[in-house]
């Protein structure tokens, strides 16, 4: 099922919710950040570190806006 966004403002709100949920998942952040053989047993990262090092480095918001078909 594909969800259409009518405008970029609506798309931005949905992406912000998705990113905040992804950053709240400590297991996912550990898997993305630590590159050793057992990333889930490493220490959990705090919110300040996540916002500086993880957001826009490993997890990004990049909206793709295509052209409109006006036939």
C-alpha atoms as an extended CHARMM CRD file, in Angstrom:
* protein
*
        71  EXT
         1         1  UNK       CA              0.0000000000        0.0000000000        0.0000000000  PROA      1               0.0000000000
         2         2  UNK       CA              1.4800000000        3.3250000000       -1.0760000000  PROA      2               0.0000000000
         3         3  UNK       CA              0.6810000000        6.4580000000        0.8900000000  PROA      3               0.0000000000
         4         4  UNK       CA              0.6050000000        9.6360000000       -1.1560000000  PROA      4               0.0000000000
         5         5  UNK       CA              1.6140000000       12.9490000000        0.3430000000  PROA      5               0.0000000000
         6         6  UNK       CA             -0.2500000000       15.8890000000       -1.1100000000  PROA      6               0.0000000000
         7         7  UNK       CA              2.3750000000       18.4960000000       -0.3150000000  PROA      7               0.0000000000
         8         8  UNK       CA              5.8870000000       18.7840000000        1.1070000000  PROA      8               0.0000000000
         9         9  UNK       CA              4.6480000000       20.0900000000        4.4530000000  PROA      9               0.0000000000
        10        10  UNK       CA              2.6440000000       16.9040000000        5.0810000000  PROA      10              0.0000000000
        11        11  UNK       CA              5.5750000000       14.8010000000        3.9170000000  PROA      11              0.0000000000
        12        12  UNK       CA              7.8830000000       16.6370000000        6.3140000000  PROA      12              0.0000000000
        13        13  UNK       CA              5.6760000000       15.9270000000        9.3210000000  PROA      13              0.0000000000
        14        14  UNK       CA              5.4890000000       12.2290000000        8.4830000000  PROA      14              0.0000000000
        15        15  UNK       CA              9.2450000000       12.0080000000        7.9610000000  PROA      15              0.0000000000
        16        16  UNK       CA              9.8810000000       13.7580000000       11.2740000000  PROA      16              0.0000000000
        17        17  UNK       CA              7.7230000000       11.1840000000       13.0600000000  PROA      17              0.0000000000
        18        18  UNK       CA              9.5370000000        8.3200000000       11.3450000000  PROA      18              0.0000000000
        19        19  UNK       CA             12.9760000000        9.7240000000       12.1750000000  PROA      19              0.0000000000
        20        20  UNK       CA             12.0760000000       10.3430000000       15.8200000000  PROA      20              0.0000000000
        21        21  UNK       CA             10.8590000000        6.7280000000       16.1550000000  PROA      21              0.0000000000
        22        22  UNK       CA             13.9990000000        5.3980000000       14.4690000000  PROA      22              0.0000000000
        23        23  UNK       CA             16.2470000000        7.4070000000       16.7890000000  PROA      23              0.0000000000
        24        24  UNK       CA             14.2630000000        6.1900000000       19.8050000000  PROA      24              0.0000000000
        25        25  UNK       CA             15.0710000000        2.5720000000       18.9080000000  PROA      25              0.0000000000
        26        26  UNK       CA             18.3640000000        1.9180000000       20.7420000000  PROA      26              0.0000000000
        27        27  UNK       CA             18.9800000000       -1.4200000000       19.0240000000  PROA      27              0.0000000000
        28        28  UNK       CA             18.7150000000        0.1540000000       15.5740000000  PROA      28              0.0000000000
        29        29  UNK       CA             21.0170000000        3.0320000000       16.5210000000  PROA      29              0.0000000000
        30        30  UNK       CA             23.5900000000        0.6060000000       17.9430000000  PROA      30              0.0000000000
        31        31  UNK       CA             23.4540000000       -1.4810000000       14.7590000000  PROA      31              0.0000000000
        32        32  UNK       CA             24.0200000000        1.6170000000       12.6390000000  PROA      32              0.0000000000
        33        33  UNK       CA             26.7550000000        3.1750000000       14.7690000000  PROA      33              0.0000000000
        34        34  UNK       CA             28.9320000000        0.3170000000       16.0260000000  PROA      34              0.0000000000
        35        35  UNK       CA             30.8080000000       -1.6540000000       13.3660000000  PROA      35              0.0000000000
        36        36  UNK       CA             32.2490000000       -4.4440000000       15.5110000000  PROA      36              0.0000000000
        37        37  UNK       CA             31.0070000000       -8.0360000000       15.5950000000  PROA      37              0.0000000000
        38        38  UNK       CA             28.5070000000       -7.5090000000       18.4570000000  PROA      38              0.0000000000
        39        39  UNK       CA             26.9410000000       -4.0250000000       18.2790000000  PROA      39              0.0000000000
        40        40  UNK       CA             23.8980000000       -4.8780000000       20.4090000000  PROA      40              0.0000000000
        41        41  UNK       CA             26.0390000000       -5.4930000000       23.5040000000  PROA      41              0.0000000000
        42        42  UNK       CA             27.7060000000       -2.0690000000       23.3030000000  PROA      42              0.0000000000
        43        43  UNK       CA             26.6110000000        0.7980000000       25.5490000000  PROA      43              0.0000000000
        44        44  UNK       CA             23.5000000000        2.6970000000       24.5350000000  PROA      44              0.0000000000
        45        45  UNK       CA             24.0590000000        6.1770000000       23.1290000000  PROA      45              0.0000000000
        46        46  UNK       CA             22.4860000000        9.1950000000       24.8210000000  PROA      46              0.0000000000
        47        47  UNK       CA             20.0620000000       11.5620000000       23.0770000000  PROA      47              0.0000000000
        48        48  UNK       CA             22.5900000000       14.3880000000       22.6990000000  PROA      48              0.0000000000
        49        49  UNK       CA             25.1000000000       12.1100000000       20.9740000000  PROA      49              0.0000000000
        50        50  UNK       CA             22.3600000000       10.7000000000       18.7310000000  PROA      50              0.0000000000
        51        51  UNK       CA             21.3080000000       14.1660000000       17.6140000000  PROA      51              0.0000000000
        52        52  UNK       CA             24.9010000000       15.2170000000       16.8570000000  PROA      52              0.0000000000
        53        53  UNK       CA             26.4580000000       12.0440000000       15.4230000000  PROA      53              0.0000000000
        54        54  UNK       CA             23.6370000000        9.8310000000       14.1760000000  PROA      54              0.0000000000
        55        55  UNK       CA             21.0230000000       12.2620000000       12.8240000000  PROA      55              0.0000000000
        56        56  UNK       CA             22.0220000000       13.5650000000        9.3550000000  PROA      56              0.0000000000
        57        57  UNK       CA             25.0590000000       11.2590000000        9.3510000000  PROA      57              0.0000000000
        58        58  UNK       CA             23.5870000000        7.7450000000        9.4180000000  PROA      58              0.0000000000
        59        59  UNK       CA             19.8560000000        8.5620000000        9.4100000000  PROA      59              0.0000000000
        60        60  UNK       CA             18.8180000000       11.3250000000        7.0170000000  PROA      60              0.0000000000
        61        61  UNK       CA             15.6500000000       12.9710000000        5.7850000000  PROA      61              0.0000000000
        62        62  UNK       CA             15.8810000000       13.2530000000        2.0060000000  PROA      62              0.0000000000
        63        63  UNK       CA             12.4940000000       13.8290000000        0.3840000000  PROA      63              0.0000000000
        64        64  UNK       CA             12.2320000000       12.9500000000       -3.3040000000  PROA      64              0.0000000000
        65        65  UNK       CA              9.7750000000       15.1390000000       -5.1410000000  PROA      65              0.0000000000
        66        66  UNK       CA              8.9510000000       13.9570000000       -8.6150000000  PROA      66              0.0000000000
        67        67  UNK       CA              7.4250000000       15.8230000000      -11.5160000000  PROA      67              0.0000000000
        68        68  UNK       CA              3.6660000000       16.1180000000      -11.8950000000  PROA      68              0.0000000000
        69        69  UNK       CA              1.9850000000       14.4190000000      -14.8010000000  PROA      69              0.0000000000
        70        70  UNK       CA             -0.4020000000       16.8770000000      -16.4070000000  PROA      70              0.0000000000
        71        71  UNK       CA             -1.9240000000       15.0140000000      -19.3220000000  PROA      71              0.0000000000
